[in-house]
Amino acid sequence: MVESATEISEHRFDVSATAGSHFAWIRTRLALERTMMAWVRTAIILIGFGFTIVQFFNRLPALTGSEPLREPAAPFYFGLLLIGAGVAALVISGWQYRAVITYLRHGEFAVIAGTSHGPTHTPMYAITIITIFIGVFAFLTVATRAL
């Protein structure tokens, strides 16, 4: 007899609360934290580098002996693109982080986690949200200064 897709997905894993499974859950959770930290570092670098490019090329004409740029708006748009990519990376990775945290703390894994009723947000999630606001502020600052 063939089982339906919902029956298979409901009993996909055999979850038992043992020390080994709890430590495996902790390793998975810490790997998720490290991945999120890597995304935040990458986004901060993209935002900072984009802002720096815009500022550098805004001040370049004031330097003596520099030739005018062929495409004066190119550094501005490239900087905005980098800042926007950093903010987008934070939004997407923050959404994914929250979805995986919810998955790991509820359902069949709640027994292994041992913390089904505690707060689900970590400092990394707060840092991600703060960095998104900083990135949006940098994007708006650069976009409005050029107008």
Secondary structure, 3 states (H helix, E strand, C coil): CCCCHHHHHHCCCCCCCCHHHHHHHHHHHHHHHHHHHHHHHHHHHHHHHHHHHHHHHHHHHHCCCCCCCCCCCHHHHHHHHHHHHHHHHHHHHHHHHHHHHHHHHCHHHHHHHCCCCCCCCCHHHHHHHHHHHHHHHHHHHHHHHCC
